[in-house]
Amino acid sequence: MEEKNLQPEELNEQNLQETQSEATEDQTHVVEESSDVMEKDIATENERSESETLENEAKTATELPNTPQMQEVASTEPSPETVLAETPAPDAVEESAPEENVENSSPSEAHEEEEAVDAEDEDEDEDEEEEMVSDDHYASFTREQLVQELENLVASEDITRVKAKVSLVKMAYLKQTREVYDAADENLDEVVVPEEENQKTQGDTRDAASTTTDETQPLEETEVTEPKKEHDPLAERYKAAFRIYKSKREKFLQELEEQKLKNLEGKKVILEQLREVISSEESLKKSYDEFRQLQEKWREIGMVPKGEVNDLWQSYHFLVEKFFDKVKISNELRDLDLKKNLEKKLQLCEKSEELLLETSIIKSFKKLQELHQEWKETGPVPTDKKDELWERFKTITDKINERRRDHYNRIKEDQEANYNAKRALFEQLEEIVNVEIKGIKEWQTKTNSVNEMLKIWKTIGPAPKVKNDEIWDQFKSYLDAFFAKKKEYFSKLKDQQVNNYNLKLDLCNQAESIKESDDWKETTRTLIDLQKKWKVIGPVPKKYSDKIWKRFRAACDDFFNRKEDYFGHIHEREADNLTVKKEIIERLKNQEFTDNKDENLNILKTFQREWMNIGHVPIKEKDAIQKEFRKIIDAKLELLKINEMEISTMNFKNRVENIKDSSDSNRILSRERIQLMNKISQMNDDINLWENNIGFLAASKNANILKNEFEKKIQRAKQEVALMNVKLKYLNDQM
């Protein structure tokens, strides 16, 4: 947490001008007149020895304005309600991002102190960054385990230490709860099969029923029933535990605010005591000892209300300057302090320039806030360097703020585009609901359309928060209306059994057409899908029920009996395959190659294709034989001086060829193509960003080193993009 800095508009204009004028005049007065007054006040013989004793301590005293108290900030941690809101309901999102608050100002020290960035904005950045972090610690917990974990956490006395875990538990719990209710909602379309047929189906298709539910099952062929959401004891325990957490959290925050008020009064007392020390006529040694004691007390006091921080610090800083004016620190010591501060602020300028190379906008902005805090805590510099130094620091600040502002503007634009897309989906759904639907096929078409709309909705990112909940509520209400109308329509159908018979007859034909297939994996999946469809189809006329069921059952049994017989002798084939692979290894060892690189690559490619076409080998021999083959291939590639790009391209082509032989090749190749395109796009974006950042580097030795490193990085990235483009072209040619 960091201190929120008061902006100029928060102060009365006249008071602000007076405060700035006083700060500037006092600092100038200390620099110009300290030497003359020091000679007059310490001329007395009995005080000369005390001044010499304090000289070394005064060197340290010039650092007094850099007090840890400047790091006090107001707590802006989210409340339990805020954390709850961050858990995404359907497409719930955060509000648009905050604006930066490092304002343009004059180069005076008083204005420099007001340039620190708003801590409340930083909290929003921290929240956003936490949403991008993935933590699956509780992903394997059941709902009951999550509730038990929450109860254990809220029993902690130090509630601030368990905040992050409570948030993770809550998100995991809500996600699982939502999945439970979503699963219940899917049962709206389930058709109840008569008990007579259900008993037969349940016994004969037990293996098929244990598989994953077919997500592509058409909704219009089923009867919707409203799920009964019964009393959930876990939900009650969850709510009770969370109320305990919230109560403890509120108590902690209340005690924290009370302590801040006490700290404020304590610091005000110290300010009064400082004024008394300044106006005191006591000896320099005694005044200095009292001053150091008051400074230690100031450091020991904790945070104060954030609205008081700036005024409190300005008063403290002013009195410290007044004290040093009184004790007349020598010009030599003052110059040493100015030189030290100059070196410190030069380092801060260099660090801020390095932030232009940071790819994370949030990290660079947070680091900039830390640098502004260090700048604020660093004392004055020589007058002839002050404006120049501040302009350099401020210029980098403006550039980083502009990047951040552009970043959040893009987020706002994306959220607005998401809202428009969701609005368009809602209008399409509204049109479907308001039109009368006739016939089963039309219901099927409309249901598919509605389901597709819902899938698209889930892929669209968040809209602006103020609009997101509203558009979701509208969309959800029309979804409910559509499925309610569908349920009413199918409840009135009297001839559904005839249609069910035709559907099951089609399933029989499909099962009989593939029962002789030797594609065990794909045919098994297809038959299981057919069995799932059989289960969801409603009853048929009673006189056809047994006959059509036995026909479907016979087709399934024929295939699975052949499959069982095939895999019963698979170990014999694995031993034969091992022998064949060993023969390939021996042939590869003795293979002669030419000087033609393309021919050599084709030879190696032929060996690898032949290797991949051989079936499984015994599991205990699998890794050893594969490593031996790979080792020989790599040795041949190195011997033939085939470069890394050629090897990578060849391996990629071999992998594509292997994928093409699989039953699910189209889906796998499409996914591979999308991944390549995404990588190319991301790499091009990175290259553009790095090239832009090079232009921001100032002319210096360190900047040149960074520039060379970035140019090398850009060159490597361009080579990777070129290789990926070759792979993408080959993949497109194969699809």
Contacts in CASP RR format, 6 or more apart in sequence:
PFRMAT RR
TARGET T0000
AUTHOR 0000-0000-0000
METHOD contacts of the structure
MODEL  1
MEEKNLQPEELNEQNLQETQSEATEDQTHVVEESSDVMEKDIATENERSE
SETLENEAKTATELPNTPQMQEVASTEPSPETVLAETPAPDAVEESAPEE
NVENSSPSEAHEEEEAVDAEDEDEDEDEEEEMVSDDHYASFTREQLVQEL
ENLVASEDITRVKAKVSLVKMAYLKQTREVYDAADENLDEVVVPEEENQK
TQGDTRDAASTTTDETQPLEETEVTEPKKEHDPLAERYKAAFRIYKSKRE
KFLQELEEQKLKNLEGKKVILEQLREVISSEESLKKSYDEFRQLQEKWRE
IGMVPKGEVNDLWQSYHFLVEKFFDKVKISNELRDLDLKKNLEKKLQLCE
KSEELLLETSIIKSFKKLQELHQEWKETGPVPTDKKDELWERFKTITDKI
NERRRDHYNRIKEDQEANYNAKRALFEQLEEIVNVEIKGIKEWQTKTNSV
NEMLKIWKTIGPAPKVKNDEIWDQFKSYLDAFFAKKKEYFSKLKDQQVNN
YNLKLDLCNQAESIKESDDWKETTRTLIDLQKKWKVIGPVPKKYSDKIWK
RFRAACDDFFNRKEDYFGHIHEREADNLTVKKEIIERLKNQEFTDNKDEN
LNILKTFQREWMNIGHVPIKEKDAIQKEFRKIIDAKLELLKINEMEISTM
NFKNRVENIKDSSDSNRILSRERIQLMNKISQMNDDINLWENNIGFLAAS
KNANILKNEFEKKIQRAKQEVALMNVKLKYLNDQM
1 73 0 8 1.000
1 74 0 8 1.000
1 75 0 8 1.000
1 76 0 8 1.000
1 77 0 8 1.000
1 119 0 8 1.000
1 123 0 8 1.000
2 71 0 8 1.000
2 73 0 8 1.000
2 116 0 8 1.000
2 119 0 8 1.000
2 122 0 8 1.000
2 369 0 8 1.000
2 370 0 8 1.000
2 373 0 8 1.000
3 70 0 8 1.000
3 71 0 8 1.000
3 72 0 8 1.000
3 73 0 8 1.000
3 74 0 8 1.000
3 116 0 8 1.000
3 119 0 8 1.000
3 306 0 8 1.000
3 309 0 8 1.000
3 373 0 8 1.000
4 73 0 8 1.000
4 74 0 8 1.000
4 118 0 8 1.000
4 119 0 8 1.000
4 120 0 8 1.000
4 306 0 8 1.000
4 307 0 8 1.000
4 309 0 8 1.000
5 101 0 8 1.000
5 113 0 8 1.000
5 114 0 8 1.000
5 115 0 8 1.000
5 116 0 8 1.000
5 117 0 8 1.000
5 118 0 8 1.000
5 119 0 8 1.000
5 310 0 8 1.000
6 114 0 8 1.000
6 307 0 8 1.000
6 310 0 8 1.000
6 311 0 8 1.000
7 101 0 8 1.000
7 103 0 8 1.000
7 114 0 8 1.000
7 118 0 8 1.000
8 16 0 8 1.000
8 103 0 8 1.000
8 105 0 8 1.000
8 114 0 8 1.000
11 19 0 8 1.000
19 110 0 8 1.000
19 314 0 8 1.000
20 108 0 8 1.000
20 110 0 8 1.000
20 111 0 8 1.000
22 318 0 8 1.000
23 108 0 8 1.000
23 109 0 8 1.000
23 110 0 8 1.000
23 314 0 8 1.000
23 317 0 8 1.000
23 318 0 8 1.000
24 108 0 8 1.000
24 109 0 8 1.000
24 110 0 8 1.000
26 318 0 8 1.000
26 321 0 8 1.000
26 322 0 8 1.000
26 325 0 8 1.000
27 109 0 8 1.000
27 321 0 8 1.000
27 380 0 8 1.000
28 383 0 8 1.000
29 325 0 8 1.000
30 321 0 8 1.000
30 324 0 8 1.000
30 325 0 8 1.000
30 334 0 8 1.000
31 334 0 8 1.000
31 380 0 8 1.000
31 383 0 8 1.000
33 325 0 8 1.000
34 324 0 8 1.000
34 325 0 8 1.000
34 328 0 8 1.000
34 329 0 8 1.000
34 330 0 8 1.000
34 331 0 8 1.000
34 334 0 8 1.000
35 328 0 8 1.000
35 330 0 8 1.000
35 331 0 8 1.000
37 325 0 8 1.000
37 328 0 8 1.000
38 328 0 8 1.000
38 329 0 8 1.000
38 330 0 8 1.000
41 47 0 8 1.000
41 328 0 8 1.000
42 48 0 8 1.000
42 51 0 8 1.000
42 284 0 8 1.000
42 328 0 8 1.000
47 283 0 8 1.000
47 284 0 8 1.000
50 283 0 8 1.000
50 284 0 8 1.000
50 285 0 8 1.000
51 284 0 8 1.000
53 285 0 8 1.000
54 284 0 8 1.000
54 285 0 8 1.000
54 288 0 8 1.000
54 327 0 8 1.000
55 330 0 8 1.000
55 333 0 8 1.000
57 288 0 8 1.000
57 292 0 8 1.000
58 324 0 8 1.000
58 327 0 8 1.000
58 329 0 8 1.000
58 330 0 8 1.000
58 333 0 8 1.000
59 333 0 8 1.000
59 336 0 8 1.000
59 337 0 8 1.000
61 291 0 8 1.000
61 292 0 8 1.000
61 324 0 8 1.000
61 329 0 8 1.000
62 324 0 8 1.000
62 329 0 8 1.000
62 333 0 8 1.000
62 334 0 8 1.000
62 337 0 8 1.000
63 337 0 8 1.000
64 295 0 8 1.000
64 320 0 8 1.000
65 317 0 8 1.000
65 320 0 8 1.000
65 321 0 8 1.000
65 377 0 8 1.000
65 379 0 8 1.000
66 377 0 8 1.000
66 378 0 8 1.000
66 379 0 8 1.000
67 295 0 8 1.000
67 298 0 8 1.000
67 299 0 8 1.000
67 316 0 8 1.000
67 377 0 8 1.000
68 299 0 8 1.000
69 267 0 8 1.000
69 298 0 8 1.000
69 299 0 8 1.000
69 301 0 8 1.000
69 302 0 8 1.000
69 313 0 8 1.000
69 316 0 8 1.000
70 313 0 8 1.000
70 373 0 8 1.000
70 376 0 8 1.000
70 377 0 8 1.000
71 373 0 8 1.000
71 377 0 8 1.000
72 302 0 8 1.000
72 303 0 8 1.000
72 304 0 8 1.000
72 306 0 8 1.000
72 309 0 8 1.000
73 119 0 8 1.000
73 303 0 8 1.000
73 306 0 8 1.000
73 309 0 8 1.000
74 119 0 8 1.000
74 303 0 8 1.000
74 305 0 8 1.000
74 306 0 8 1.000
74 307 0 8 1.000
74 309 0 8 1.000
75 253 0 8 1.000
75 256 0 8 1.000
76 119 0 8 1.000
76 120 0 8 1.000
76 123 0 8 1.000
77 123 0 8 1.000
77 163 0 8 1.000
78 86 0 8 1.000
78 123 0 8 1.000
78 127 0 8 1.000
79 246 0 8 1.000
79 249 0 8 1.000
80 166 0 8 1.000
80 242 0 8 1.000
80 245 0 8 1.000
80 246 0 8 1.000
80 249 0 8 1.000
81 246 0 8 1.000
83 166 0 8 1.000
83 167 0 8 1.000
83 170 0 8 1.000
84 170 0 8 1.000
85 92 0 8 1.000
86 94 0 8 1.000
86 127 0 8 1.000
86 131 0 8 1.000
86 167 0 8 1.000
87 170 0 8 1.000
87 171 0 8 1.000
87 174 0 8 1.000
87 175 0 8 1.000
89 469 0 8 1.000
89 472 0 8 1.000
90 457 0 8 1.000
90 458 0 8 1.000
90 472 0 8 1.000
90 476 0 8 1.000
91 422 0 8 1.000
91 457 0 8 1.000
91 458 0 8 1.000
91 460 0 8 1.000
91 461 0 8 1.000
91 462 0 8 1.000
91 463 0 8 1.000
91 468 0 8 1.000
91 472 0 8 1.000
92 462 0 8 1.000
92 465 0 8 1.000
92 468 0 8 1.000
92 469 0 8 1.000
93 415 0 8 1.000
93 461 0 8 1.000
93 462 0 8 1.000
93 463 0 8 1.000
93 464 0 8 1.000
93 465 0 8 1.000
93 468 0 8 1.000
94 127 0 8 1.000
94 128 0 8 1.000
94 131 0 8 1.000
94 462 0 8 1.000
94 465 0 8 1.000
95 464 0 8 1.000
95 465 0 8 1.000
95 466 0 8 1.000
96 408 0 8 1.000
96 411 0 8 1.000
96 412 0 8 1.000
96 415 0 8 1.000
96 464 0 8 1.000
96 465 0 8 1.000
97 124 0 8 1.000
97 125 0 8 1.000
97 128 0 8 1.000
97 407 0 8 1.000
97 408 0 8 1.000
97 411 0 8 1.000
97 412 0 8 1.000
98 118 0 8 1.000
98 120 0 8 1.000
98 121 0 8 1.000
98 124 0 8 1.000
98 125 0 8 1.000
98 408 0 8 1.000
99 121 0 8 1.000
99 405 0 8 1.000
99 408 0 8 1.000
100 117 0 8 1.000
100 118 0 8 1.000
100 121 0 8 1.000
100 365 0 8 1.000
100 401 0 8 1.000
100 404 0 8 1.000
100 405 0 8 1.000
101 117 0 8 1.000
101 118 0 8 1.000
101 121 0 8 1.000
102 115 0 8 1.000
102 116 0 8 1.000
102 117 0 8 1.000
102 368 0 8 1.000
102 372 0 8 1.000
102 397 0 8 1.000
102 401 0 8 1.000
103 114 0 8 1.000
103 115 0 8 1.000
104 394 0 8 1.000
104 398 0 8 1.000
105 111 0 8 1.000
105 112 0 8 1.000
105 114 0 8 1.000
105 115 0 8 1.000
105 394 0 8 1.000
107 386 0 8 1.000
107 387 0 8 1.000
107 390 0 8 1.000
107 391 0 8 1.000
107 394 0 8 1.000
109 379 0 8 1.000
109 380 0 8 1.000
109 386 0 8 1.000
112 375 0 8 1.000
112 376 0 8 1.000
112 390 0 8 1.000
113 310 0 8 1.000
113 313 0 8 1.000
113 314 0 8 1.000
113 376 0 8 1.000
114 310 0 8 1.000
115 372 0 8 1.000
115 375 0 8 1.000
115 376 0 8 1.000
115 394 0 8 1.000
115 397 0 8 1.000
116 369 0 8 1.000
116 372 0 8 1.000
116 373 0 8 1.000
116 376 0 8 1.000
117 365 0 8 1.000
117 368 0 8 1.000
117 369 0 8 1.000
117 372 0 8 1.000
119 306 0 8 1.000
119 369 0 8 1.000
122 365 0 8 1.000
122 366 0 8 1.000
122 369 0 8 1.000
125 362 0 8 1.000
125 365 0 8 1.000
125 366 0 8 1.000
126 366 0 8 1.000
128 362 0 8 1.000
129 362 0 8 1.000
135 168 0 8 1.000
137 168 0 8 1.000
138 146 0 8 1.000
138 149 0 8 1.000
138 168 0 8 1.000
138 169 0 8 1.000
138 172 0 8 1.000
139 172 0 8 1.000
141 149 0 8 1.000
141 172 0 8 1.000
142 176 0 8 1.000
143 173 0 8 1.000
143 176 0 8 1.000
143 177 0 8 1.000
143 180 0 8 1.000
143 234 0 8 1.000
144 234 0 8 1.000
146 169 0 8 1.000
146 172 0 8 1.000
146 173 0 8 1.000
146 176 0 8 1.000
146 238 0 8 1.000
147 173 0 8 1.000
147 234 0 8 1.000
147 237 0 8 1.000
147 238 0 8 1.000
147 241 0 8 1.000
149 165 0 8 1.000
149 169 0 8 1.000
150 166 0 8 1.000
150 169 0 8 1.000
150 170 0 8 1.000
150 173 0 8 1.000
150 238 0 8 1.000
150 241 0 8 1.000
150 242 0 8 1.000
150 245 0 8 1.000
151 237 0 8 1.000
151 241 0 8 1.000
153 162 0 8 1.000
153 165 0 8 1.000
153 166 0 8 1.000
153 169 0 8 1.000
153 245 0 8 1.000
154 162 0 8 1.000
154 166 0 8 1.000
154 241 0 8 1.000
154 242 0 8 1.000
154 244 0 8 1.000
154 245 0 8 1.000
154 248 0 8 1.000
156 162 0 8 1.000
159 245 0 8 1.000
159 248 0 8 1.000
159 249 0 8 1.000
159 252 0 8 1.000
160 252 0 8 1.000
163 249 0 8 1.000
166 245 0 8 1.000
170 242 0 8 1.000
173 238 0 8 1.000
177 235 0 8 1.000
181 229 0 8 1.000
184 227 0 8 1.000
184 229 0 8 1.000
185 227 0 8 1.000
187 225 0 8 1.000
187 227 0 8 1.000
188 224 0 8 1.000
188 225 0 8 1.000
188 226 0 8 1.000
188 227 0 8 1.000
188 483 0 8 1.000
188 487 0 8 1.000
189 219 0 8 1.000
189 222 0 8 1.000
189 223 0 8 1.000
189 224 0 8 1.000
189 483 0 8 1.000
190 222 0 8 1.000
190 223 0 8 1.000
190 224 0 8 1.000
190 225 0 8 1.000
190 536 0 8 1.000
191 221 0 8 1.000
191 222 0 8 1.000
191 223 0 8 1.000
191 536 0 8 1.000
191 537 0 8 1.000
191 538 0 8 1.000
192 223 0 8 1.000
192 225 0 8 1.000
193 201 0 8 1.000
193 535 0 8 1.000
193 538 0 8 1.000
193 539 0 8 1.000
194 539 0 8 1.000
196 545 0 8 1.000
197 539 0 8 1.000
197 545 0 8 1.000
197 549 0 8 1.000
200 549 0 8 1.000
201 534 0 8 1.000
201 535 0 8 1.000
201 549 0 8 1.000
202 209 0 8 1.000
204 553 0 8 1.000
205 531 0 8 1.000
205 534 0 8 1.000
205 535 0 8 1.000
208 527 0 8 1.000
208 528 0 8 1.000
208 531 0 8 1.000
208 532 0 8 1.000
209 531 0 8 1.000
209 535 0 8 1.000
211 528 0 8 1.000
211 532 0 8 1.000
213 532 0 8 1.000
214 529 0 8 1.000
214 532 0 8 1.000
214 533 0 8 1.000
217 532 0 8 1.000
217 533 0 8 1.000
217 536 0 8 1.000
218 444 0 8 1.000
218 447 0 8 1.000
218 448 0 8 1.000
219 447 0 8 1.000
219 448 0 8 1.000
219 451 0 8 1.000
219 486 0 8 1.000
220 440 0 8 1.000
220 443 0 8 1.000
220 444 0 8 1.000
220 446 0 8 1.000
220 447 0 8 1.000
220 448 0 8 1.000
220 486 0 8 1.000
221 440 0 8 1.000
221 444 0 8 1.000
221 503 0 8 1.000
221 536 0 8 1.000
221 537 0 8 1.000
222 490 0 8 1.000
222 536 0 8 1.000
223 487 0 8 1.000
223 490 0 8 1.000
223 491 0 8 1.000
224 483 0 8 1.000
224 484 0 8 1.000
224 486 0 8 1.000
224 487 0 8 1.000
224 490 0 8 1.000
225 487 0 8 1.000
256 303 0 8 1.000
257 305 0 8 1.000
259 302 0 8 1.000
259 303 0 8 1.000
260 302 0 8 1.000
260 303 0 8 1.000
260 304 0 8 1.000
260 305 0 8 1.000
261 304 0 8 1.000
261 305 0 8 1.000
263 301 0 8 1.000
263 302 0 8 1.000
263 303 0 8 1.000
263 304 0 8 1.000
264 304 0 8 1.000
264 305 0 8 1.000
264 308 0 8 1.000
264 312 0 8 1.000
266 301 0 8 1.000
267 298 0 8 1.000
267 301 0 8 1.000
267 304 0 8 1.000
267 312 0 8 1.000
267 316 0 8 1.000
268 312 0 8 1.000
270 294 0 8 1.000
270 297 0 8 1.000
270 298 0 8 1.000
270 301 0 8 1.000
271 312 0 8 1.000
271 315 0 8 1.000
271 316 0 8 1.000
271 319 0 8 1.000
273 290 0 8 1.000
273 294 0 8 1.000
274 291 0 8 1.000
274 294 0 8 1.000
274 316 0 8 1.000
274 319 0 8 1.000
274 320 0 8 1.000
274 323 0 8 1.000
275 319 0 8 1.000
277 287 0 8 1.000
277 290 0 8 1.000
277 291 0 8 1.000
277 294 0 8 1.000
277 323 0 8 1.000
278 319 0 8 1.000
278 322 0 8 1.000
278 323 0 8 1.000
278 326 0 8 1.000
280 287 0 8 1.000
280 290 0 8 1.000
284 327 0 8 1.000
287 323 0 8 1.000
287 326 0 8 1.000
287 327 0 8 1.000
288 327 0 8 1.000
291 323 0 8 1.000
298 316 0 8 1.000
304 312 0 8 1.000
337 379 0 8 1.000
338 380 0 8 1.000
338 381 0 8 1.000
338 382 0 8 1.000
339 382 0 8 1.000
341 378 0 8 1.000
341 379 0 8 1.000
341 380 0 8 1.000
341 381 0 8 1.000
342 381 0 8 1.000
342 382 0 8 1.000
342 385 0 8 1.000
342 389 0 8 1.000
344 374 0 8 1.000
344 378 0 8 1.000
345 375 0 8 1.000
345 378 0 8 1.000
345 381 0 8 1.000
345 389 0 8 1.000
345 393 0 8 1.000
346 389 0 8 1.000
348 371 0 8 1.000
348 374 0 8 1.000
348 375 0 8 1.000
348 378 0 8 1.000
348 393 0 8 1.000
349 389 0 8 1.000
349 392 0 8 1.000
349 393 0 8 1.000
349 396 0 8 1.000
350 700 0 8 1.000
350 702 0 8 1.000
351 367 0 8 1.000
351 371 0 8 1.000
352 368 0 8 1.000
352 371 0 8 1.000
352 393 0 8 1.000
352 396 0 8 1.000
352 397 0 8 1.000
352 400 0 8 1.000
353 396 0 8 1.000
353 696 0 8 1.000
353 697 0 8 1.000
353 698 0 8 1.000
353 703 0 8 1.000
354 706 0 8 1.000
355 364 0 8 1.000
355 367 0 8 1.000
355 368 0 8 1.000
355 371 0 8 1.000
355 396 0 8 1.000
355 400 0 8 1.000
356 364 0 8 1.000
356 396 0 8 1.000
356 399 0 8 1.000
356 400 0 8 1.000
356 693 0 8 1.000
356 696 0 8 1.000
356 697 0 8 1.000
357 693 0 8 1.000
357 697 0 8 1.000
357 706 0 8 1.000
357 710 0 8 1.000
358 364 0 8 1.000
358 367 0 8 1.000
359 686 0 8 1.000
359 689 0 8 1.000
361 403 0 8 1.000
361 404 0 8 1.000
361 407 0 8 1.000
364 400 0 8 1.000
364 403 0 8 1.000
364 404 0 8 1.000
365 400 0 8 1.000
365 401 0 8 1.000
365 404 0 8 1.000
368 397 0 8 1.000
368 400 0 8 1.000
372 397 0 8 1.000
375 393 0 8 1.000
380 386 0 8 1.000
381 389 0 8 1.000
399 696 0 8 1.000
412 464 0 8 1.000
414 461 0 8 1.000
415 461 0 8 1.000
415 462 0 8 1.000
415 463 0 8 1.000
415 464 0 8 1.000
416 463 0 8 1.000
416 464 0 8 1.000
418 460 0 8 1.000
418 461 0 8 1.000
418 462 0 8 1.000
418 463 0 8 1.000
419 463 0 8 1.000
419 464 0 8 1.000
419 467 0 8 1.000
419 468 0 8 1.000
419 471 0 8 1.000
421 460 0 8 1.000
422 457 0 8 1.000
422 460 0 8 1.000
422 463 0 8 1.000
422 471 0 8 1.000
422 472 0 8 1.000
422 475 0 8 1.000
423 471 0 8 1.000
425 453 0 8 1.000
425 456 0 8 1.000
425 457 0 8 1.000
425 460 0 8 1.000
425 475 0 8 1.000
426 471 0 8 1.000
426 474 0 8 1.000
426 475 0 8 1.000
426 478 0 8 1.000
428 449 0 8 1.000
428 453 0 8 1.000
429 450 0 8 1.000
429 453 0 8 1.000
429 475 0 8 1.000
429 478 0 8 1.000
429 479 0 8 1.000
429 482 0 8 1.000
430 478 0 8 1.000
432 446 0 8 1.000
432 449 0 8 1.000
432 450 0 8 1.000
432 482 0 8 1.000
433 478 0 8 1.000
433 481 0 8 1.000
433 482 0 8 1.000
433 485 0 8 1.000
437 443 0 8 1.000
437 446 0 8 1.000
437 485 0 8 1.000
437 489 0 8 1.000
440 499 0 8 1.000
443 486 0 8 1.000
443 489 0 8 1.000
443 490 0 8 1.000
446 482 0 8 1.000
447 486 0 8 1.000
450 479 0 8 1.000
450 482 0 8 1.000
454 479 0 8 1.000
457 475 0 8 1.000
462 468 0 8 1.000
463 471 0 8 1.000
490 496 0 8 1.000
496 538 0 8 1.000
497 538 0 8 1.000
497 539 0 8 1.000
497 540 0 8 1.000
497 541 0 8 1.000
498 540 0 8 1.000
498 541 0 8 1.000
500 537 0 8 1.000
500 538 0 8 1.000
500 539 0 8 1.000
500 540 0 8 1.000
501 540 0 8 1.000
501 541 0 8 1.000
501 544 0 8 1.000
501 548 0 8 1.000
503 533 0 8 1.000
503 537 0 8 1.000
504 534 0 8 1.000
504 537 0 8 1.000
504 540 0 8 1.000
504 548 0 8 1.000
504 552 0 8 1.000
505 548 0 8 1.000
507 530 0 8 1.000
507 533 0 8 1.000
507 534 0 8 1.000
507 537 0 8 1.000
507 552 0 8 1.000
508 548 0 8 1.000
508 551 0 8 1.000
508 552 0 8 1.000
508 555 0 8 1.000
510 526 0 8 1.000
510 530 0 8 1.000
511 527 0 8 1.000
511 530 0 8 1.000
511 552 0 8 1.000
511 555 0 8 1.000
511 556 0 8 1.000
511 559 0 8 1.000
512 551 0 8 1.000
512 555 0 8 1.000
514 523 0 8 1.000
514 526 0 8 1.000
514 527 0 8 1.000
514 559 0 8 1.000
515 555 0 8 1.000
515 556 0 8 1.000
515 558 0 8 1.000
515 559 0 8 1.000
516 558 0 8 1.000
516 559 0 8 1.000
516 562 0 8 1.000
517 523 0 8 1.000
517 559 0 8 1.000
518 566 0 8 1.000
519 663 0 8 1.000
520 563 0 8 1.000
520 566 0 8 1.000
520 567 0 8 1.000
521 663 0 8 1.000
522 663 0 8 1.000
522 664 0 8 1.000
523 559 0 8 1.000
524 559 0 8 1.000
524 560 0 8 1.000
524 563 0 8 1.000
527 556 0 8 1.000
527 559 0 8 1.000
527 560 0 8 1.000
530 552 0 8 1.000
530 556 0 8 1.000
531 556 0 8 1.000
534 552 0 8 1.000
539 545 0 8 1.000
540 548 0 8 1.000
570 616 0 8 1.000
571 618 0 8 1.000
573 615 0 8 1.000
573 616 0 8 1.000
574 615 0 8 1.000
574 616 0 8 1.000
574 617 0 8 1.000
574 618 0 8 1.000
575 617 0 8 1.000
575 618 0 8 1.000
577 614 0 8 1.000
577 615 0 8 1.000
577 616 0 8 1.000
577 617 0 8 1.000
578 617 0 8 1.000
578 618 0 8 1.000
578 621 0 8 1.000
578 625 0 8 1.000
580 614 0 8 1.000
581 611 0 8 1.000
581 614 0 8 1.000
581 617 0 8 1.000
581 625 0 8 1.000
581 629 0 8 1.000
582 625 0 8 1.000
584 607 0 8 1.000
584 610 0 8 1.000
584 611 0 8 1.000
584 614 0 8 1.000
584 629 0 8 1.000
585 625 0 8 1.000
585 628 0 8 1.000
585 629 0 8 1.000
585 632 0 8 1.000
587 607 0 8 1.000
588 607 0 8 1.000
588 629 0 8 1.000
588 632 0 8 1.000
588 633 0 8 1.000
588 636 0 8 1.000
589 632 0 8 1.000
591 603 0 8 1.000
591 607 0 8 1.000
591 636 0 8 1.000
593 599 0 8 1.000
593 600 0 8 1.000
593 603 0 8 1.000
593 636 0 8 1.000
593 640 0 8 1.000
594 600 0 8 1.000
597 640 0 8 1.000
597 642 0 8 1.000
597 646 0 8 1.000
600 640 0 8 1.000
600 642 0 8 1.000
601 642 0 8 1.000
601 646 0 8 1.000
601 650 0 8 1.000
604 633 0 8 1.000
604 636 0 8 1.000
604 637 0 8 1.000
604 650 0 8 1.000
605 650 0 8 1.000
605 653 0 8 1.000
605 654 0 8 1.000
607 633 0 8 1.000
608 633 0 8 1.000
608 654 0 8 1.000
609 654 0 8 1.000
609 657 0 8 1.000
611 629 0 8 1.000
612 654 0 8 1.000
612 657 0 8 1.000
612 658 0 8 1.000
612 661 0 8 1.000
613 661 0 8 1.000
616 622 0 8 1.000
617 625 0 8 1.000
637 647 0 8 1.000
642 650 0 8 1.000
645 719 0 8 1.000
645 723 0 8 1.000
648 723 0 8 1.000
649 723 0 8 1.000
649 726 0 8 1.000
649 727 0 8 1.000
649 730 0 8 1.000
652 727 0 8 1.000
652 730 0 8 1.000
653 730 0 8 1.000
656 669 0 8 1.000
656 672 0 8 1.000
656 730 0 8 1.000
656 731 0 8 1.000
656 734 0 8 1.000
659 665 0 8 1.000
659 668 0 8 1.000
659 669 0 8 1.000
659 672 0 8 1.000
660 669 0 8 1.000
660 734 0 8 1.000
662 668 0 8 1.000
666 735 0 8 1.000
669 731 0 8 1.000
669 734 0 8 1.000
669 735 0 8 1.000
670 735 0 8 1.000
672 731 0 8 1.000
673 728 0 8 1.000
673 731 0 8 1.000
673 732 0 8 1.000
673 735 0 8 1.000
676 724 0 8 1.000
676 727 0 8 1.000
676 728 0 8 1.000
676 731 0 8 1.000
677 728 0 8 1.000
679 724 0 8 1.000
680 721 0 8 1.000
680 724 0 8 1.000
680 725 0 8 1.000
680 728 0 8 1.000
683 717 0 8 1.000
683 720 0 8 1.000
683 721 0 8 1.000
683 724 0 8 1.000
684 721 0 8 1.000
686 717 0 8 1.000
687 714 0 8 1.000
687 717 0 8 1.000
687 718 0 8 1.000
687 721 0 8 1.000
690 710 0 8 1.000
690 713 0 8 1.000
690 714 0 8 1.000
690 717 0 8 1.000
691 714 0 8 1.000
693 710 0 8 1.000
694 707 0 8 1.000
694 710 0 8 1.000
694 711 0 8 1.000
697 703 0 8 1.000
697 706 0 8 1.000
697 707 0 8 1.000
END
